[in-house]
Amino acid sequence: MKKTTLEYRMMQERQRLKISDSKLLMGSLVGKYPVVLDDGKTTIYISDLSKEPETRLRYASRMEYVLMRYPKKPKV
């Protein structure tokens, strides 16, 4: 017997209710604080505002490493 559209929708809703709220909020910016880096070019969202200096330091060290590893080639 073929399921009607209404029955199918009800089945999907029941499956969604089994998923925990933490998984449904993945990718959500609710309760997160923006950290703006590179003069507004990069924005990182963190959940704990007290970790902002640590985030800035880690980003700066990562960018130094990237620039050191891949230097700009001189124009010929």
CHARMM-style PDB file with segment names, atoms N, HN, CA, C and O in Angstrom:
ATOM      1  N   MET     1       0.836  -1.185   0.000  1.00  0.00      PROA
ATOM      2  CA  MET     1       0.000   0.000   0.000  1.00  0.00      PROA
ATOM      3  C   MET     1       0.882   1.250   0.000  1.00  0.00      PROA
ATOM      4  O   MET     1       1.822   1.349   0.788  1.00  0.00      PROA
ATOM      5  N   LYS     2       0.585   2.178  -0.860  1.00  0.00      PROA
ATOM      6  HN  LYS     2      -0.179   2.097  -1.500  1.00  0.00      PROA
ATOM      7  CA  LYS     2       1.387   3.391  -0.993  1.00  0.00      PROA
ATOM      8  C   LYS     2       0.980   4.413   0.066  1.00  0.00      PROA
ATOM      9  O   LYS     2      -0.206   4.629   0.315  1.00  0.00      PROA
ATOM     10  N   LYS     3       1.993   5.043   0.692  1.00  0.00      PROA
ATOM     11  HN  LYS     3       2.956   4.868   0.490  1.00  0.00      PROA
ATOM     12  CA  LYS     3       1.716   6.022   1.741  1.00  0.00      PROA
ATOM     13  C   LYS     3       1.302   7.353   1.116  1.00  0.00      PROA
ATOM     14  O   LYS     3       1.831   7.760   0.082  1.00  0.00      PROA
ATOM     15  N   THR     4       0.371   8.005   1.746  1.00  0.00      PROA
ATOM     16  HN  THR     4      -0.059   7.675   2.587  1.00  0.00      PROA
ATOM     17  CA  THR     4      -0.038   9.322   1.276  1.00  0.00      PROA
ATOM     18  C   THR     4       0.987  10.348   1.737  1.00  0.00      PROA
ATOM     19  O   THR     4       1.817  10.057   2.598  1.00  0.00      PROA
ATOM     20  N   THR     5       0.934  11.522   1.179  1.00  0.00      PROA
ATOM     21  HN  THR     5       0.260  11.759   0.480  1.00  0.00      PROA
ATOM     22  CA  THR     5       1.890  12.572   1.518  1.00  0.00      PROA
ATOM     23  C   THR     5       1.775  12.966   2.979  1.00  0.00      PROA
ATOM     24  O   THR     5       2.792  13.195   3.634  1.00  0.00      PROA
ATOM     25  N   LEU     6       0.566  13.048   3.502  1.00  0.00      PROA
ATOM     26  HN  LEU     6      -0.260  12.862   2.970  1.00  0.00      PROA
ATOM     27  CA  LEU     6       0.364  13.432   4.896  1.00  0.00      PROA
ATOM     28  C   LEU     6       1.003  12.404   5.835  1.00  0.00      PROA
ATOM     29  O   LEU     6       1.648  12.781   6.813  1.00  0.00      PROA
ATOM     30  N   GLU     7       0.833  11.138   5.552  1.00  0.00      PROA
ATOM     31  HN  GLU     7       0.309  10.832   4.757  1.00  0.00      PROA
ATOM     32  CA  GLU     7       1.442  10.105   6.393  1.00  0.00      PROA
ATOM     33  C   GLU     7       2.964  10.187   6.336  1.00  0.00      PROA
ATOM     34  O   GLU     7       3.642  10.006   7.348  1.00  0.00      PROA
ATOM     35  N   TYR     8       3.486  10.458   5.167  1.00  0.00      PROA
ATOM     36  HN  TYR     8       2.935  10.605   4.345  1.00  0.00      PROA
ATOM     37  CA  TYR     8       4.931  10.568   5.005  1.00  0.00      PROA
ATOM     38  C   TYR     8       5.475  11.742   5.809  1.00  0.00      PROA
ATOM     39  O   TYR     8       6.513  11.624   6.460  1.00  0.00      PROA
ATOM     40  N   ARG     9       4.774  12.881   5.767  1.00  0.00      PROA
ATOM     41  HN  ARG     9       3.931  12.977   5.238  1.00  0.00      PROA
ATOM     42  CA  ARG     9       5.209  14.057   6.534  1.00  0.00      PROA
ATOM     43  C   ARG     9       5.178  13.774   8.024  1.00  0.00      PROA
ATOM     44  O   ARG     9       6.070  14.203   8.756  1.00  0.00      PROA
ATOM     45  N   MET    10       4.182  13.070   8.472  1.00  0.00      PROA
ATOM     46  HN  MET    10       3.457  12.721   7.877  1.00  0.00      PROA
ATOM     47  CA  MET    10       4.081  12.760   9.898  1.00  0.00      PROA
ATOM     48  C   MET    10       5.235  11.850  10.327  1.00  0.00      PROA
ATOM     49  O   MET    10       5.739  11.971  11.443  1.00  0.00      PROA
ATOM     50  N   MET    11       5.641  10.964   9.467  1.00  0.00      PROA
ATOM     51  HN  MET    11       5.232  10.865   8.561  1.00  0.00      PROA
ATOM     52  CA  MET    11       6.766  10.086   9.781  1.00  0.00      PROA
ATOM     53  C   MET    11       8.051  10.904   9.908  1.00  0.00      PROA
ATOM     54  O   MET    11       8.848  10.658  10.813  1.00  0.00      PROA
ATOM     55  N   GLN    12       8.263  11.869   9.018  1.00  0.00      PROA
ATOM     56  HN  GLN    12       7.615  12.069   8.283  1.00  0.00      PROA
ATOM     57  CA  GLN    12       9.464  12.702   9.076  1.00  0.00      PROA
ATOM     58  C   GLN    12       9.487  13.538  10.353  1.00  0.00      PROA
ATOM     59  O   GLN    12      10.542  13.685  10.969  1.00  0.00      PROA
ATOM     60  N   GLU    13       8.353  14.082  10.756  1.00  0.00      PROA
ATOM     61  HN  GLU    13       7.496  13.962  10.255  1.00  0.00      PROA
ATOM     62  CA  GLU    13       8.287  14.902  11.963  1.00  0.00      PROA
ATOM     63  C   GLU    13       8.639  14.059  13.181  1.00  0.00      PROA
ATOM     64  O   GLU    13       9.326  14.536  14.085  1.00  0.00      PROA
ATOM     65  N   ARG    14       8.190  12.845  13.216  1.00  0.00      PROA
ATOM     66  HN  ARG    14       7.632  12.458  12.482  1.00  0.00      PROA
ATOM     67  CA  ARG    14       8.488  11.975  14.349  1.00  0.00      PROA
ATOM     68  C   ARG    14       9.986  11.678  14.420  1.00  0.00      PROA
ATOM     69  O   ARG    14      10.557  11.596  15.508  1.00  0.00      PROA
ATOM     70  N   GLN    15      10.614  11.520  13.264  1.00  0.00      PROA
ATOM     71  HN  GLN    15      10.150  11.587  12.381  1.00  0.00      PROA
ATOM     72  CA  GLN    15      12.055  11.273  13.245  1.00  0.00      PROA
ATOM     73  C   GLN    15      12.827  12.494  13.733  1.00  0.00      PROA
ATOM     74  O   GLN    15      13.834  12.351  14.426  1.00  0.00      PROA
ATOM     75  N   ARG    16      12.366  13.697  13.377  1.00  0.00      PROA
ATOM     76  HN  ARG    16      11.548  13.813  12.814  1.00  0.00      PROA
ATOM     77  CA  ARG    16      13.041  14.922  13.800  1.00  0.00      PROA
ATOM     78  C   ARG    16      12.976  15.084  15.303  1.00  0.00      PROA
ATOM     79  O   ARG    16      13.918  15.603  15.902  1.00  0.00      PROA
ATOM     80  N   LEU    17      11.901  14.660  15.928  1.00  0.00      PROA
ATOM     81  HN  LEU    17      11.135  14.239  15.441  1.00  0.00      PROA
ATOM     82  CA  LEU    17      11.764  14.808  17.374  1.00  0.00      PROA
ATOM     83  C   LEU    17      12.737  13.912  18.132  1.00  0.00      PROA
ATOM     84  O   LEU    17      13.024  14.168  19.302  1.00  0.00      PROA
ATOM     85  N   LYS    18      13.243  12.881  17.496  1.00  0.00      PROA
ATOM     86  HN  LYS    18      13.010  12.673  16.546  1.00  0.00      PROA
ATOM     87  CA  LYS    18      14.201  11.998  18.146  1.00  0.00      PROA
ATOM     88  C   LYS    18      15.604  12.605  18.172  1.00  0.00      PROA
ATOM     89  O   LYS    18      16.441  12.163  18.960  1.00  0.00      PROA
ATOM     90  N   ILE    19      15.882  13.604  17.332  1.00  0.00      PROA
ATOM     91  HN  ILE    19      15.202  13.963  16.692  1.00  0.00      PROA
ATOM     92  CA  ILE    19      17.205  14.230  17.269  1.00  0.00      PROA
ATOM     93  C   ILE    19      17.341  15.216  18.421  1.00  0.00      PROA
ATOM     94  O   ILE    19      16.435  16.013  18.669  1.00  0.00      PROA
ATOM     95  N   SER    20      18.458  15.167  19.118  1.00  0.00      PROA
ATOM     96  HN  SER    20      19.194  14.520  18.916  1.00  0.00      PROA
ATOM     97  CA  SER    20      18.659  16.057  20.267  1.00  0.00      PROA
ATOM     98  C   SER    20      18.790  17.509  19.815  1.00  0.00      PROA
ATOM     99  O   SER    20      19.168  17.788  18.677  1.00  0.00      PROA
ATOM    100  N   ASP    21      18.471  18.427  20.725  1.00  0.00      PROA
ATOM    101  HN  ASP    21      18.163  18.201  21.650  1.00  0.00      PROA
ATOM    102  CA  ASP    21      18.518  19.852  20.406  1.00  0.00      PROA
ATOM    103  C   ASP    21      19.935  20.317  20.075  1.00  0.00      PROA
ATOM    104  O   ASP    21      20.113  21.203  19.240  1.00  0.00      PROA
ATOM    105  N   SER    22      20.941  19.731  20.715  1.00  0.00      PROA
ATOM    106  HN  SER    22      20.797  19.010  21.394  1.00  0.00      PROA
ATOM    107  CA  SER    22      22.312  20.162  20.453  1.00  0.00      PROA
ATOM    108  C   SER    22      22.715  19.870  19.009  1.00  0.00      PROA
ATOM    109  O   SER    22      23.460  20.641  18.404  1.00  0.00      PROA
ATOM    110  N   LYS    23      22.229  18.767  18.459  1.00  0.00      PROA
ATOM    111  HN  LYS    23      21.623  18.141  18.950  1.00  0.00      PROA
ATOM    112  CA  LYS    23      22.539  18.453  17.062  1.00  0.00      PROA
ATOM    113  C   LYS    23      21.759  19.341  16.106  1.00  0.00      PROA
ATOM    114  O   LYS    23      22.247  19.649  15.018  1.00  0.00      PROA
ATOM    115  N   LEU    24      20.560  19.759  16.488  1.00  0.00      PROA
ATOM    116  HN  LEU    24      20.164  19.509  17.371  1.00  0.00      PROA
ATOM    117  CA  LEU    24      19.778  20.634  15.621  1.00  0.00      PROA
ATOM    118  C   LEU    24      20.366  22.038  15.566  1.00  0.00      PROA
ATOM    119  O   LEU    24      20.121  22.768  14.605  1.00  0.00      PROA
ATOM    120  N   LEU    25      21.138  22.430  16.580  1.00  0.00      PROA
ATOM    121  HN  LEU    25      21.338  21.837  17.360  1.00  0.00      PROA
ATOM    122  CA  LEU    25      21.730  23.766  16.620  1.00  0.00      PROA
ATOM    123  C   LEU    25      23.113  23.822  15.986  1.00  0.00      PROA
ATOM    124  O   LEU    25      23.753  24.874  16.020  1.00  0.00      PROA
ATOM    125  N   MET    26      23.594  22.725  15.411  1.00  0.00      PROA
ATOM    126  HN  MET    26      23.074  21.871  15.384  1.00  0.00      PROA
ATOM    127  CA  MET    26      24.905  22.731  14.769  1.00  0.00      PROA
ATOM    128  C   MET    26      24.905  23.775  13.652  1.00  0.00      PROA
ATOM    129  O   MET    26      24.025  23.774  12.791  1.00  0.00      PROA
ATOM    130  N   GLY    27      25.890  24.657  13.673  1.00  0.00      PROA
ATOM    131  HN  GLY    27      26.605  24.658  14.373  1.00  0.00      PROA
ATOM    132  CA  GLY    27      25.986  25.702  12.674  1.00  0.00      PROA
ATOM    133  C   GLY    27      25.210  26.950  13.039  1.00  0.00      PROA
ATOM    134  O   GLY    27      25.248  27.935  12.302  1.00  0.00      PROA
ATOM    135  N   SER    28      24.516  26.932  14.144  1.00  0.00      PROA
ATOM    136  HN  SER    28      24.485  26.132  14.743  1.00  0.00      PROA
ATOM    137  CA  SER    28      23.749  28.084  14.571  1.00  0.00      PROA
ATOM    138  C   SER    28      24.660  29.076  15.287  1.00  0.00      PROA
ATOM    139  O   SER    28      25.647  28.681  15.909  1.00  0.00      PROA
ATOM    140  N   LEU    29      24.332  30.350  15.201  1.00  0.00      PROA
ATOM    141  HN  LEU    29      23.531  30.671  14.696  1.00  0.00      PROA
ATOM    142  CA  LEU    29      25.130  31.382  15.852  1.00  0.00      PROA
ATOM    143  C   LEU    29      24.494  31.848  17.152  1.00  0.00      PROA
ATOM    144  O   LEU    29      24.915  32.855  17.721  1.00  0.00      PROA
ATOM    145  N   VAL    30      23.486  31.129  17.627  1.00  0.00      PROA
ATOM    146  HN  VAL    30      23.144  30.310  17.164  1.00  0.00      PROA
ATOM    147  CA  VAL    30      22.814  31.495  18.863  1.00  0.00      PROA
ATOM    148  C   VAL    30      23.773  31.296  20.027  1.00  0.00      PROA
ATOM    149  O   VAL    30      24.335  30.214  20.193  1.00  0.00      PROA
ATOM    150  N   GLY    31      23.961  32.327  20.825  1.00  0.00      PROA
ATOM    151  HN  GLY    31      23.504  33.206  20.690  1.00  0.00      PROA
ATOM    152  CA  GLY    31      24.827  32.236  21.995  1.00  0.00      PROA
ATOM    153  C   GLY    31      26.308  32.308  21.680  1.00  0.00      PROA
ATOM    154  O   GLY    31      27.129  31.933  22.518  1.00  0.00      PROA
ATOM    155  N   LYS    32      26.680  32.784  20.482  1.00  0.00      PROA
ATOM    156  HN  LYS    32      26.013  33.089  19.801  1.00  0.00      PROA
ATOM    157  CA  LYS    32      28.094  32.886  20.125  1.00  0.00      PROA
ATOM    158  C   LYS    32      28.458  34.355  19.914  1.00  0.00      PROA
ATOM    159  O   LYS    32      27.611  35.185  19.585  1.00  0.00      PROA
ATOM    160  N   TYR    33      29.732  34.645  20.112  1.00  0.00      PROA
ATOM    161  HN  TYR    33      30.420  33.971  20.379  1.00  0.00      PROA
ATOM    162  CA  TYR    33      30.228  36.015  20.013  1.00  0.00      PROA
ATOM    163  C   TYR    33      31.170  36.127  18.822  1.00  0.00      PROA
ATOM    164  O   TYR    33      32.030  35.266  18.635  1.00  0.00      PROA
ATOM    165  N   PRO    34      31.022  37.184  18.004  1.00  0.00      PROA
ATOM    166  CA  PRO    34      31.909  37.333  16.843  1.00  0.00      PROA
ATOM    167  C   PRO    34      33.254  37.946  17.237  1.00  0.00      PROA
ATOM    168  O   PRO    34      33.328  38.842  18.077  1.00  0.00      PROA
ATOM    169  N   VAL    35      34.307  37.439  16.609  1.00  0.00      PROA
ATOM    170  HN  VAL    35      34.247  36.711  15.927  1.00  0.00      PROA
ATOM    171  CA  VAL    35      35.648  38.009  16.738  1.00  0.00      PROA
ATOM    172  C   VAL    35      36.060  38.406  15.329  1.00  0.00      PROA
ATOM    173  O   VAL    35      36.235  37.548  14.464  1.00  0.00      PROA
ATOM    174  N   VAL    36      36.215  39.706  15.100  1.00  0.00      PROA
ATOM    175  HN  VAL    36      36.073  40.403  15.803  1.00  0.00      PROA
ATOM    176  CA  VAL    36      36.534  40.220  13.772  1.00  0.00      PROA
ATOM    177  C   VAL    36      38.046  40.339  13.642  1.00  0.00      PROA
ATOM    178  O   VAL    36      38.699  40.981  14.464  1.00  0.00      PROA
ATOM    179  N   LEU    37      38.598  39.718  12.605  1.00  0.00      PROA
ATOM    180  HN  LEU    37      38.067  39.196  11.937  1.00  0.00      PROA
ATOM    181  CA  LEU    37      40.037  39.694  12.375  1.00  0.00      PROA
ATOM    182  C   LEU    37      40.350  40.231  10.982  1.00  0.00      PROA
ATOM    183  O   LEU    37      39.456  40.320  10.140  1.00  0.00      PROA
ATOM    184  N   ASP    38      41.593  40.586  10.731  1.00  0.00      PROA
ATOM    185  HN  ASP    38      42.320  40.513  11.415  1.00  0.00      PROA
ATOM    186  CA  ASP    38      42.073  41.067   9.427  1.00  0.00      PROA
ATOM    187  C   ASP    38      41.264  42.257   8.921  1.00  0.00      PROA
ATOM    188  O   ASP    38      40.861  42.287   7.758  1.00  0.00      PROA
ATOM    189  N   ASP    39      41.030  43.218   9.776  1.00  0.00      PROA
ATOM    190  HN  ASP    39      41.357  43.193  10.721  1.00  0.00      PROA
ATOM    191  CA  ASP    39      40.286  44.435   9.399  1.00  0.00      PROA
ATOM    192  C   ASP    39      38.930  44.112   8.783  1.00  0.00      PROA
ATOM    193  O   ASP    39      38.507  44.767   7.831  1.00  0.00      PROA
ATOM    194  N   GLY    40      38.260  43.124   9.314  1.00  0.00      PROA
ATOM    195  HN  GLY    40      38.604  42.591  10.088  1.00  0.00      PROA
ATOM    196  CA  GLY    40      36.915  42.790   8.860  1.00  0.00      PROA
ATOM    197  C   GLY    40      36.853  41.736   7.779  1.00  0.00      PROA
ATOM    198  O   GLY    40      35.757  41.384   7.341  1.00  0.00      PROA
ATOM    199  N   LYS    41      37.984  41.216   7.328  1.00  0.00      PROA
ATOM    200  HN  LYS    41      38.874  41.502   7.684  1.00  0.00      PROA
ATOM    201  CA  LYS    41      37.973  40.189   6.281  1.00  0.00      PROA
ATOM    202  C   LYS    41      37.573  38.829   6.827  1.00  0.00      PROA
ATOM    203  O   LYS    41      36.980  38.024   6.110  1.00  0.00      PROA
ATOM    204  N   THR    42      37.890  38.562   8.092  1.00  0.00      PROA
ATOM    205  HN  THR    42      38.372  39.216   8.675  1.00  0.00      PROA
ATOM    206  CA  THR    42      37.632  37.253   8.696  1.00  0.00      PROA
ATOM    207  C   THR    42      36.834  37.437   9.976  1.00  0.00      PROA
ATOM    208  O   THR    42      37.153  38.302  10.793  1.00  0.00      PROA
ATOM    209  N   THR    43      35.801  36.630  10.153  1.00  0.00      PROA
ATOM    210  HN  THR    43      35.541  35.928   9.490  1.00  0.00      PROA
ATOM    211  CA  THR    43      35.018  36.638  11.371  1.00  0.00      PROA
ATOM    212  C   THR    43      34.957  35.222  11.922  1.00  0.00      PROA
ATOM    213  O   THR    43      34.596  34.283  11.212  1.00  0.00      PROA
ATOM    214  N   ILE    44      35.312  35.076  13.189  1.00  0.00      PROA
ATOM    215  HN  ILE    44      35.605  35.838  13.766  1.00  0.00      PROA
ATOM    216  CA  ILE    44      35.257  33.785  13.865  1.00  0.00      PROA
ATOM    217  C   ILE    44      34.266  33.923  15.013  1.00  0.00      PROA
ATOM    218  O   ILE    44      34.298  34.906  15.753  1.00  0.00      PROA
ATOM    219  N   TYR    45      33.391  32.943  15.158  1.00  0.00      PROA
ATOM    220  HN  TYR    45      33.366  32.144  14.556  1.00  0.00      PROA
ATOM    221  CA  TYR    45      32.413  32.957  16.238  1.00  0.00      PROA
ATOM    222  C   TYR    45      32.854  31.999  17.332  1.00  0.00      PROA
ATOM    223  O   TYR    45      33.154  30.834  17.071  1.00  0.00      PROA
ATOM    224  N   ILE    46      32.890  32.508  18.576  1.00  0.00      PROA
ATOM    225  HN  ILE    46      32.647  33.455  18.788  1.00  0.00      PROA
ATOM    226  CA  ILE    46      33.303  31.686  19.713  1.00  0.00      PROA
ATOM    227  C   ILE    46      32.184  31.693  20.755  1.00  0.00      PROA
ATOM    228  O   ILE    46      31.386  32.627  20.824  1.00  0.00      PROA
ATOM    229  N   SER    47      32.144  30.639  21.556  1.00  0.00      PROA
ATOM    230  HN  SER    47      32.793  29.880  21.499  1.00  0.00      PROA
ATOM    231  CA  SER    47      31.080  30.528  22.552  1.00  0.00      PROA
ATOM    232  C   SER    47      31.449  31.185  23.874  1.00  0.00      PROA
ATOM    233  O   SER    47      30.563  31.539  24.651  1.00  0.00      PROA
ATOM    234  N   ASP    48      32.739  31.355  24.143  1.00  0.00      PROA
ATOM    235  HN  ASP    48      33.459  31.068  23.511  1.00  0.00      PROA
ATOM    236  CA  ASP    48      33.187  31.944  25.398  1.00  0.00      PROA
ATOM    237  C   ASP    48      33.935  33.239  25.101  1.00  0.00      PROA
ATOM    238  O   ASP    48      35.003  33.219  24.488  1.00  0.00      PROA
ATOM    239  N   LEU    49      33.380  34.347  25.530  1.00  0.00      PROA
ATOM    240  HN  LEU    49      32.513  34.364  26.028  1.00  0.00      PROA
ATOM    241  CA  LEU    49      33.968  35.653  25.220  1.00  0.00      PROA
ATOM    242  C   LEU    49      35.323  35.851  25.894  1.00  0.00      PROA
ATOM    243  O   LEU    49      36.125  36.657  25.422  1.00  0.00      PROA
ATOM    244  N   SER    50      35.597  35.139  26.979  1.00  0.00      PROA
ATOM    245  HN  SER    50      34.945  34.484  27.362  1.00  0.00      PROA
ATOM    246  CA  SER    50      36.884  35.295  27.663  1.00  0.00      PROA
ATOM    247  C   SER    50      38.036  34.693  26.856  1.00  0.00      PROA
ATOM    248  O   SER    50      39.199  34.950  27.167  1.00  0.00      PROA
ATOM    249  N   LYS    51      37.737  33.902  25.833  1.00  0.00      PROA
ATOM    250  HN  LYS    51      36.793  33.693  25.580  1.00  0.00      PROA
ATOM    251  CA  LYS    51      38.780  33.297  25.005  1.00  0.00      PROA
ATOM    252  C   LYS    51      39.115  34.123  23.764  1.00  0.00      PROA
ATOM    253  O   LYS    51      39.818  33.649  22.872  1.00  0.00      PROA
ATOM    254  N   GLU    52      38.618  35.348  23.708  1.00  0.00      PROA
ATOM    255  HN  GLU    52      38.047  35.733  24.433  1.00  0.00      PROA
ATOM    256  CA  GLU    52      38.882  36.198  22.540  1.00  0.00      PROA
ATOM    257  C   GLU    52      40.370  36.482  22.357  1.00  0.00      PROA
ATOM    258  O   GLU    52      40.858  36.354  21.235  1.00  0.00      PROA
ATOM    259  N   PRO    53      41.130  36.865  23.411  1.00  0.00      PROA
ATOM    260  CA  PRO    53      42.571  37.111  23.195  1.00  0.00      PROA
ATOM    261  C   PRO    53      43.307  35.861  22.714  1.00  0.00      PROA
ATOM    262  O   PRO    53      44.192  35.948  21.862  1.00  0.00      PROA
ATOM    263  N   GLU    54      42.944  34.705  23.256  1.00  0.00      PROA
ATOM    264  HN  GLU    54      42.226  34.634  23.948  1.00  0.00      PROA
ATOM    265  CA  GLU    54      43.571  33.461  22.836  1.00  0.00      PROA
ATOM    266  C   GLU    54      43.270  33.166  21.367  1.00  0.00      PROA
ATOM    267  O   GLU    54      44.142  32.701  20.634  1.00  0.00      PROA
ATOM    268  N   THR    55      42.050  33.434  20.944  1.00  0.00      PROA
ATOM    269  HN  THR    55      41.341  33.813  21.540  1.00  0.00      PROA
ATOM    270  CA  THR    55      41.658  33.203  19.549  1.00  0.00      PROA
ATOM    271  C   THR    55      42.432  34.123  18.617  1.00  0.00      PROA
ATOM    272  O   THR    55      42.892  33.696  17.558  1.00  0.00      PROA
ATOM    273  N   ARG    56      42.578  35.389  19.011  1.00  0.00      PROA
ATOM    274  HN  ARG    56      42.204  35.736  19.872  1.00  0.00      PROA
ATOM    275  CA  ARG    56      43.349  36.335  18.186  1.00  0.00      PROA
ATOM    276  C   ARG    56      44.815  35.913  18.072  1.00  0.00      PROA
ATOM    277  O   ARG    56      45.405  35.992  16.995  1.00  0.00      PROA
ATOM    278  N   LEU    57      45.395  35.466  19.182  1.00  0.00      PROA
ATOM    279  HN  LEU    57      44.915  35.402  20.057  1.00  0.00      PROA
ATOM    280  CA  LEU    57      46.785  35.031  19.190  1.00  0.00      PROA
ATOM    281  C   LEU    57      46.985  33.788  18.310  1.00  0.00      PROA
ATOM    282  O   LEU    57      47.937  33.724  17.533  1.00  0.00      PROA
ATOM    283  N   ARG    58      46.096  32.814  18.432  1.00  0.00      PROA
ATOM    284  HN  ARG    58      45.322  32.866  19.064  1.00  0.00      PROA
ATOM    285  CA  ARG    58      46.209  31.608  17.618  1.00  0.00      PROA
ATOM    286  C   ARG    58      46.058  31.921  16.140  1.00  0.00      PROA
ATOM    287  O   ARG    58      46.764  31.347  15.310  1.00  0.00      PROA
ATOM    288  N   TYR    59      45.142  32.832  15.798  1.00  0.00      PROA
ATOM    289  HN  TYR    59      44.569  33.298  16.471  1.00  0.00      PROA
ATOM    290  CA  TYR    59      44.954  33.207  14.395  1.00  0.00      PROA
ATOM    291  C   TYR    59      46.201  33.907  13.855  1.00  0.00      PROA
ATOM    292  O   TYR    59      46.631  33.642  12.733  1.00  0.00      PROA
ATOM    293  N   ALA    60      46.780  34.805  14.663  1.00  0.00      PROA
ATOM    294  HN  ALA    60      46.431  35.020  15.575  1.00  0.00      PROA
ATOM    295  CA  ALA    60      47.979  35.523  14.222  1.00  0.00      PROA
ATOM    296  C   ALA    60      49.147  34.567  14.018  1.00  0.00      PROA
ATOM    297  O   ALA    60      49.885  34.694  13.041  1.00  0.00      PROA
ATOM    298  N   SER    61      49.322  33.614  14.926  1.00  0.00      PROA
ATOM    299  HN  SER    61      48.722  33.511  15.719  1.00  0.00      PROA
ATOM    300  CA  SER    61      50.427  32.662  14.769  1.00  0.00      PROA
ATOM    301  C   SER    61      50.201  31.762  13.561  1.00  0.00      PROA
ATOM    302  O   SER    61      51.155  31.410  12.866  1.00  0.00      PROA
ATOM    303  N   ARG    62      48.965  31.389  13.305  1.00  0.00      PROA
ATOM    304  HN  ARG    62      48.190  31.675  13.869  1.00  0.00      PROA
ATOM    305  CA  ARG    62      48.674  30.570  12.123  1.00  0.00      PROA
ATOM    306  C   ARG    62      48.975  31.330  10.838  1.00  0.00      PROA
ATOM    307  O   ARG    62      49.518  30.757   9.893  1.00  0.00      PROA
ATOM    308  N   MET    63      48.631  32.610  10.794  1.00  0.00      PROA
ATOM    309  HN  MET    63      48.190  33.076  11.562  1.00  0.00      PROA
ATOM    310  CA  MET    63      48.889  33.405   9.590  1.00  0.00      PROA
ATOM    311  C   MET    63      50.392  33.603   9.389  1.00  0.00      PROA
ATOM    312  O   MET    63      50.863  33.597   8.252  1.00  0.00      PROA
ATOM    313  N   GLU    64      51.149  33.778  10.469  1.00  0.00      PROA
ATOM    314  HN  GLU    64      50.766  33.783  11.393  1.00  0.00      PROA
ATOM    315  CA  GLU    64      52.609  33.888  10.341  1.00  0.00      PROA
ATOM    316  C   GLU    64      53.193  32.609   9.759  1.00  0.00      PROA
ATOM    317  O   GLU    64      54.076  32.659   8.903  1.00  0.00      PROA
ATOM    318  N   TYR    65      52.700  31.465  10.221  1.00  0.00      PROA
ATOM    319  HN  TYR    65      51.982  31.425  10.916  1.00  0.00      PROA
ATOM    320  CA  TYR    65      53.177  30.175   9.720  1.00  0.00      PROA
ATOM    321  C   TYR    65      52.850  30.012   8.243  1.00  0.00      PROA
ATOM    322  O   TYR    65      53.686  29.538   7.473  1.00  0.00      PROA
ATOM    323  N   VAL    66      51.663  30.395   7.845  1.00  0.00      PROA
ATOM    324  HN  VAL    66      50.984  30.780   8.470  1.00  0.00      PROA
ATOM    325  CA  VAL    66      51.264  30.266   6.440  1.00  0.00      PROA
ATOM    326  C   VAL    66      52.122  31.173   5.568  1.00  0.00      PROA
ATOM    327  O   VAL    66      52.560  30.756   4.495  1.00  0.00      PROA
ATOM    328  N   LEU    67      52.369  32.391   6.002  1.00  0.00      PROA
ATOM    329  HN  LEU    67      52.014  32.729   6.874  1.00  0.00      PROA
ATOM    330  CA  LEU    67      53.187  33.317   5.217  1.00  0.00      PROA
ATOM    331  C   LEU    67      54.643  32.863   5.152  1.00  0.00      PROA
ATOM    332  O   LEU    67      55.322  33.075   4.148  1.00  0.00      PROA
ATOM    333  N   MET    68      55.120  32.232   6.236  1.00  0.00      PROA
ATOM    334  HN  MET    68      54.569  32.060   7.052  1.00  0.00      PROA
ATOM    335  CA  MET    68      56.490  31.740   6.255  1.00  0.00      PROA
ATOM    336  C   MET    68      56.629  30.511   5.344  1.00  0.00      PROA
ATOM    337  O   MET    68      57.636  30.347   4.656  1.00  0.00      PROA
ATOM    338  N   ARG    69      55.623  29.673   5.352  1.00  0.00      PROA
ATOM    339  HN  ARG    69      54.805  29.807   5.911  1.00  0.00      PROA
ATOM    340  CA  ARG    69      55.700  28.437   4.568  1.00  0.00      PROA
ATOM    341  C   ARG    69      55.496  28.685   3.072  1.00  0.00      PROA
ATOM    342  O   ARG    69      56.136  28.046   2.237  1.00  0.00      PROA
ATOM    343  N   TYR    70      54.609  29.604   2.748  1.00  0.00      PROA
ATOM    344  HN  TYR    70      54.089  30.123   3.426  1.00  0.00      PROA
ATOM    345  CA  TYR    70      54.328  29.904   1.338  1.00  0.00      PROA
ATOM    346  C   TYR    70      54.647  31.362   1.047  1.00  0.00      PROA
ATOM    347  O   TYR    70      53.731  32.181   0.976  1.00  0.00      PROA
ATOM    348  N   PRO    71      55.914  31.709   0.877  1.00  0.00      PROA
ATOM    349  CA  PRO    71      56.268  33.097   0.601  1.00  0.00      PROA
ATOM    350  C   PRO    71      55.800  33.504  -0.804  1.00  0.00      PROA
ATOM    351  O   PRO    71      55.603  32.667  -1.685  1.00  0.00      PROA
ATOM    352  N   LYS    72      55.634  34.790  -0.973  1.00  0.00      PROA
ATOM    353  HN  LYS    72      55.793  35.471  -0.258  1.00  0.00      PROA
ATOM    354  CA  LYS    72      55.239  35.282  -2.306  1.00  0.00      PROA
ATOM    355  C   LYS    72      56.410  35.137  -3.257  1.00  0.00      PROA
ATOM    356  O   LYS    72      57.555  35.428  -2.912  1.00  0.00      PROA
ATOM    357  N   LYS    73      56.103  34.687  -4.446  1.00  0.00      PROA
ATOM    358  HN  LYS    73      55.173  34.450  -4.726  1.00  0.00      PROA
ATOM    359  CA  LYS    73      57.153  34.527  -5.454  1.00  0.00      PROA
ATOM    360  C   LYS    73      57.452  35.887  -6.085  1.00  0.00      PROA
ATOM    361  O   LYS    73      56.536  36.666  -6.348  1.00  0.00      PROA
ATOM    362  N   PRO    74      58.718  36.169  -6.323  1.00  0.00      PROA
ATOM    363  CA  PRO    74      59.047  37.450  -6.950  1.00  0.00      PROA
ATOM    364  C   PRO    74      58.551  37.470  -8.411  1.00  0.00      PROA
ATOM    365  O   PRO    74      58.603  36.471  -9.128  1.00  0.00      PROA
ATOM    366  N   LYS    75      58.080  38.629  -8.800  1.00  0.00      PROA
ATOM    367  HN  LYS    75      58.037  39.440  -8.218  1.00  0.00      PROA
ATOM    368  CA  LYS    75      57.618  38.788 -10.184  1.00  0.00      PROA
ATOM    369  C   LYS    75      58.802  38.882 -11.114  1.00  0.00      PROA
ATOM    370  O   LYS    75      59.770  39.589 -10.832  1.00  0.00      PROA
ATOM    371  N   VAL    76      58.731  38.184 -12.202  1.00  0.00      PROA
ATOM    372  HN  VAL    76      57.945  37.609 -12.431  1.00  0.00      PROA
ATOM    373  CA  VAL    76      59.850  38.179 -13.167  1.00  0.00      PROA
ATOM    374  C   VAL    76      59.459  38.952 -14.396  1.00  0.00      PROA
ATOM    375  OT1 VAL    76      60.252  39.071 -15.329  1.00  0.00      PROA
TER     376      VAL     76
END
